[in-house]
């Protein structure tokens, strides 16, 4: 079946939404909510206007390209100055909160989904561990929310998707082979070398060397601003492709490419990031449309009470308790800790990882895992989207709170 109608539909939707995007910013209705809703309405669950499978070549190419760009751009936006500015909050969230979230997600899933097997349960919990600050955009852009709170949420979201990737890949590898291979030391040693050595080295070299070349050419006025912006896509794809060519992991390479981006001129770096963010947002909206169109219909049939309970736990206890533990000893108020804990939306990274898992492992035998992930992301899109504006405004009425500098 030709997929041109879906591409036409997506392009028109992005254009039409763009015409009213400024109005949408003033309302509690987010772009993700609109695109997911339209996808569901157009799917077999709604008017059955379009049908698209998650294993479609279009879906896979789009998901891989989006993930490559998201990992590269997110990592490129992080610098030492921004980490110092928020006084260690991201370090606590990433190196204490994230691992505890992963472990707690697995532990609480065991009594509900023990029949799925430990590796599948671990994969589900890991896919649901990264956050997506874009789903609560009013939070990270609102001037009434303290800057260090906004920065902490934004930096955490920018890095935790890349940090969650290696264990996700380990689970996929374990589920792709038989028990005998999985138990062998050689299998895991070779896996670690390919994933955690080849990918990072290639990505870091591409990001540093490519960035330095862009920086030097820009300083000498050899390179115009248009091609400075285009460098984001070029370097991200180059890091991915070269890593795959030497049997490393391209996604990890894209993340390290952005992390080691060798551009030091602020104006040039800003142009690269702005273009990457714009393209990433456009691709991200397309992914949310596909999520509603292709992921929600097959998942809806498997939503039972345990799926609903775990989805709610994932957005509350599994997220908020680790955040509270990681922020113990800081000068943050209880309201701020709860605020950071609540605004850990599950969004684009979880959807992209899910699409990759479906294409690597297939759907058969993983229907329940898919249904829980889809339900959690669906709830997050709407709950975090609706609460972003009102909860941000609550900070305006709490000016007496002293957050500590």
C-alpha positions in Angstrom: 0.0 0.0 0.0 1.3 3.5 -0.9 1.9 5.7 2.1 1.7 9.0 0.2 -1.7 9.8 1.7 -0.2 9.6 5.2 2.6 11.9 4.2 0.2 14.3 2.6 -2.1 14.2 5.6 0.9 14.8 8.0 2.3 17.7 6.0 -1.1 19.4 5.8 -1.7 18.9 9.5 1.7 20.5 10.4 0.9 23.4 8.1 -2.6 24.0 9.4 -1.5 23.7 13.0 1.4 26.1 12.3 -1.1 28.7 11.2 -2.6 28.7 14.7 0.5 27.7 16.7 0.8 31.1 18.5 -2.8 30.8 19.7 -2.1 27.3 20.9 0.7 28.5 23.1 -1.8 30.6 25.1 -4.1 27.6 25.8 -3.6 24.3 27.7 -3.8 22.4 24.4 -0.3 21.3 23.4 0.9 20.4 19.9 1.4 16.8 21.0 -2.2 16.5 22.2 -3.5 17.8 18.9 -1.4 15.4 16.8 -2.0 12.4 18.9 -5.8 13.1 18.9 -5.9 13.6 15.2 -4.0 10.3 14.7 -6.5 8.4 16.8 -9.5 10.0 15.1 -8.1 9.1 11.7 -7.2 5.5 12.8 -9.4 2.4 12.8 -10.4 3.4 16.3 -12.0 6.6 14.9 -13.2 7.2 11.3 -10.8 4.7 9.8 -9.4 7.2 7.3 -5.9 5.9 7.4 -4.2 2.7 8.4 -0.5 2.4 9.2 1.5 -0.5 10.8 4.3 0.1 13.2 6.6 -2.0 11.1 6.1 0.2 8.1 9.3 1.2 6.3 8.1 4.9 6.5 7.6 4.6 10.3 11.0 3.0 10.8 12.9 5.5 8.7 11.1 8.4 10.3 11.7 7.1 13.8 15.4 6.4 13.3 16.0 9.8 11.7 14.1 11.6 14.5 15.9 9.7 17.2 19.3 10.4 15.6 18.6 14.1 15.5 17.0 14.3 18.9 19.9 12.5 20.6 22.5 14.7 18.8 20.7 18.0 19.4 19.8 17.3 23.0 23.4 16.4 23.8 24.7 19.4 22.0 22.7 21.8 24.1 24.3 20.8 27.3 27.5 22.6 28.4 29.4 22.9 31.7 28.2 26.4 32.3 24.5 25.4 32.3 25.3 22.4 34.6 27.1 24.7 37.1 24.2 27.2 37.0 21.7 24.8 38.4 24.2 23.7 41.2 24.2 19.9 40.8 20.4 19.3 40.4 20.8 17.6 37.0 23.6 15.4 38.3 21.3 14.2 41.2 18.4 13.6 38.8 20.5 11.8 36.2 22.9 9.7 38.4 20.6 9.0 41.3 17.0 9.6 40.2 17.3 7.9 36.8 18.9 4.6 38.0 16.4 4.4 40.9 13.5 5.0 38.5 14.7 2.2 36.3 15.1 -0.3 39.2 11.8 0.8 40.8 10.0 0.5 37.5 11.2 -3.1 37.2 10.4 -4.0 40.8 6.9 -2.7 40.7 6.2 -4.3 37.3 7.1 -7.8 38.5 3.9 -8.6 40.4 1.8 -7.3 37.6 3.6 -8.7 34.6 5.7 -11.6 35.8 4.4 -13.8 33.0 6.2 -11.5 30.4 9.6 -12.5 31.6 12.3 -10.5 33.3 14.0 -9.1 30.2 10.7 -7.9 28.7 9.7 -6.3 32.0 13.1 -4.6 32.2 12.8 -3.4 28.6 9.4 -1.9 29.4 10.6 -0.1 32.5 13.7 1.2 30.7 11.7 2.6 27.8 9.5 4.5 30.2 12.4 6.0 32.2 13.4 8.9 29.9 11.5 12.2 30.2 10.4 14.7 27.6 10.4 18.3 28.7 8.7 19.3 25.4 5.4 17.9 26.7 5.5 20.5 29.5 6.9 23.3 27.4 5.2 26.1 29.4 7.2 24.8 32.4 10.6 25.3 30.8 9.7 28.6 29.2 7.6 30.2 32.0 9.4 33.2 33.7 7.4 32.5 36.9 9.1 29.2 37.4 12.5 29.7 39.0 15.3 29.4 36.4 17.2 26.6 38.2 14.0 24.5 38.3 13.4 25.0 34.6 17.1 24.3 33.8 17.1 21.2 35.9 14.0 19.7 34.1 15.4 20.7 30.7 18.9 19.4 31.2 17.6 16.1 32.7 15.3 15.6 29.7 18.2 16.4 27.3 20.5 13.7 28.7 18.4 10.9 30.2 17.2 9.6 26.8 20.9 9.0 25.8 21.7 7.5 29.2 18.8 5.1 29.0 19.8 3.9 25.5 22.7 1.4 26.4 20.6 -0.7 28.8 17.6 -0.6 26.4 19.9 -2.0 23.7 21.2 -4.7 26.1 17.6 -5.9 26.7 16.9 -5.9 23.0 20.1 -7.9 22.4 19.2 -10.4 25.2 15.7 -10.9 23.8 17.1 -11.4 20.3 19.2 -14.4 21.1 18.6 -17.7 22.8 19.3 -18.5 26.5 22.6 -20.2 25.7 24.1 -17.2 23.9 22.6 -14.9 26.5 24.4 -16.8 29.3 27.8 -16.6 27.6 30.5 -14.1 28.7 31.8 -13.7 25.2 28.4 -12.5 24.0 28.2 -9.7 26.5 31.8 -8.7 26.2 31.5 -8.3 22.4 28.2 -6.5 22.9 29.8 -4.0 25.3 32.7 -3.4 22.9 30.4 -2.7 20.0 27.9 -0.6 21.8 30.0 1.2 24.4 33.3 1.6 22.6 32.9 1.8 18.8 29.8 4.0 18.9 31.0 6.6 21.4 34.5 6.8 19.8 33.2 7.3 16.3 30.5 9.8 17.5 32.9 11.8 19.6 35.4 12.1 16.7 32.7 13.1 14.2 31.3 15.7 16.6 34.6 17.2 17.6 36.3 17.2 14.2 33.2 18.1 12.3 32.4 20.9 14.8 35.9 22.3 14.7 35.8 22.4 10.9 32.5 24.2 11.0 33.8 26.6 13.6 37.0 27.4 11.7 35.2 27.8 8.3 32.6 30.1 10.0 35.3 32.3 11.6 37.1 32.7 8.3 33.7 33.6 6.7 33.9 30.7 4.3 30.6 29.2 5.5 27.3 31.0 5.3 24.7 30.8 8.1 22.4 28.5 6.1 25.0 25.7 5.9 26.0 26.3 9.5 22.4 25.4 10.4 22.5 22.4 8.1 25.6 21.0 9.9 23.3 19.6 12.7 21.7 17.1 10.4 24.9 16.3 8.5 27.0 15.6 11.6 24.2 13.6 13.3 23.7 11.4 10.3 27.4 11.0 9.7 28.1 9.9 13.2 25.2 7.4 13.0 26.3 6.0 9.6 30.0 5.7 10.3 29.4 3.9 13.6 27.0 1.4 12.0 29.7 0.9 9.3 32.2 -0.3 11.9 29.5 -2.4 13.7 29.1 0.1 16.5 25.7 1.6 17.6 24.7 4.6 15.5 22.3 6.0 18.1 24.9 6.1 20.8 27.3 7.7 18.3 24.8 10.4 17.5 24.5 11.2 21.2 28.2 11.4 21.7 28.6 13.4 18.5 26.3 16.1 20.0 28.0 15.9 23.4 31.5 16.4 21.9 30.4 19.0 19.3 33.6 21.0 18.6 31.8 24.3 17.9 32.8 27.0 20.4 31.6 30.2 18.6 28.3 31.0 20.4 26.5 32.3 17.3 27.4 29.3 15.2 26.5 26.8 17.9 23.2 28.6 18.4 22.4 28.3 14.7 23.2 24.6 14.6 21.0 24.0 17.7 18.1 26.1 16.4 18.0 24.3 13.1 18.2 20.9 14.8 15.5 21.8 17.3 13.2 23.1 14.5 13.7 20.0 12.4 13.4 17.8 15.5 10.1 19.4 16.5 8.7 18.9 13.0 9.7 15.3 13.0 8.5 14.9 16.5 5.0 16.1 15.7 5.0 13.6 12.8 6.0 10.8 15.3 3.1 11.8 17.6 0.7 11.6 14.7 2.0 8.1 13.9 1.8 7.2 17.6 -2.0 8.0 17.6 -2.5 6.4 14.1 -0.3 3.2 14.4 0.5 2.5 18.0 -2.7 3.3 19.9 -5.2 1.0 17.9 -3.3 -2.3 18.4 -2.5 -1.4 22.0 -6.0 -0.4 23.1 -7.2 -4.0 22.8 -4.8 -5.0 25.6 -5.6 -2.3 28.2 -6.7 -4.0 31.3 -6.8 -2.9 34.9 -3.1 -3.9 35.5 -2.0 -1.8 32.5 -3.9 1.2 33.9 -2.5 0.8 37.4 1.1 0.5 36.2 0.7 3.4 33.8 -0.5 5.6 36.7 2.3 4.3 38.9 4.9 5.1 36.2 3.8 8.7 36.1 3.6 9.1 39.8 5.4 6.8 42.3 8.0 5.4 39.9 9.0 8.9 38.8 8.3 11.1 41.9 9.8 8.9 44.6 13.3 8.6 42.9 13.2 12.4 42.3 12.5 13.0 46.0 15.3 10.7 47.0 17.8 12.2 44.6 17.0 15.8 45.9 17.3 15.0 49.6 19.7 17.4 51.2 19.0 20.3 48.8 17.5 23.6 49.8 14.4 23.0 47.5 11.0 23.3 49.0 8.6 20.4 49.1 6.5 22.1 46.4 9.6 22.3 44.1 10.5 18.7 44.6 7.0 17.6 43.8 6.9 20.0 40.8 10.1 18.5 39.4 8.8 15.0 40.1 5.5 15.5 38.4 7.0 17.1 35.3 8.8 14.0 34.1 6.6 13.4 31.0 7.0 10.3 28.9 7.0 11.3 25.3 9.0 11.3 22.1 12.0 9.1 23.4 9.7 6.4 24.7 7.7 6.3 21.4 10.9 6.2 19.3 12.4 3.4 21.4 9.2 1.5 21.2 9.1 1.7 17.4 12.7 0.5 17.2 11.9 -2.4 19.6 8.9 -3.4 17.4 11.0 -3.4 14.3 13.8 -5.4 16.0 11.7 -7.9 17.9 8.3 -7.8 16.2 4.9 -7.5 17.8 4.1 -11.1 18.6 4.7 -11.9 22.2 5.2 -8.3 23.1 1.7 -7.0 22.8 1.2 -6.4 26.5 4.5 -4.6 26.9 3.5 -2.4 23.9 0.1 -1.7 25.4 1.5 -0.5 28.8 4.1 1.8 27.1 1.5 3.3 24.8 -1.0 3.9 27.6 1.6 5.5 29.8 2.7 7.9 27.0 -0.9 8.6 26.0 -1.8 9.6 29.6 1.4 11.6 29.9 0.7 13.6 26.7 -2.7 14.8 28.1 -2.1 15.0 31.8 1.2 16.8 31.6 0.0 19.0 28.7 -3.1 20.1 30.6 -1.3 20.7 33.9 1.7 22.5 32.6 0.2 26.0 32.5 -1.8 26.0 35.8 0.9 24.4 37.8 3.5 26.9 36.4 1.3 29.7 37.5 1.2 28.4 41.0 4.7 29.6 41.4 3.5 33.1 41.0 1.5 32.7 44.2 4.5 31.2 46.1 6.9 34.1 45.8 7.6 33.8 49.6 9.3 30.4 49.0 13.0 30.8 49.2 14.7 28.2 46.9 18.2 28.9 47.9 20.8 30.2 45.5 
